[in-house]
């Protein structure tokens, strides 16, 4: 599974928000410029992050976006799932309606183990931990499926 550019941009957006002082709203245009994200692309990502309960959005001249939860409570997995949807390495490991009809086959078992480990790794990284690490861009490149 390769993470999309949208997911990379979503992670970078969340890192920007996590590094901002608590209670400070950031404008999307500033995040887009700072992180090298096309502004039009970011405008499509923010609603996905809001819908997932990761970001709060406030409109108006003094508006912007901020984390909806603490950075310690947000995992890399939750960000990836907010952008990508269900994470499945194959139809055999997906939830309905795409589930494999060969329940219990050896291939399905092996792929399920791989998927579970991938999800565990993503869940093991918090946004707070990534934001505290000055190498956050380098870490993204090291993740399975990361760009870099």
ABEGO torsion letter per residue (X at the ends): XBBBAAAAAAAAAAAAAAABBBGBBBBAAAAAAAAGBBAAAAAAAAAAAAAAGABBBBBEAABEBBBABBAAABBAAAAAAAAAEBBBABAAABBOAABBABBGBAAAAAAAAAAAAAAAAAAABBAAAAAABAAAAAAAAABBGBBX
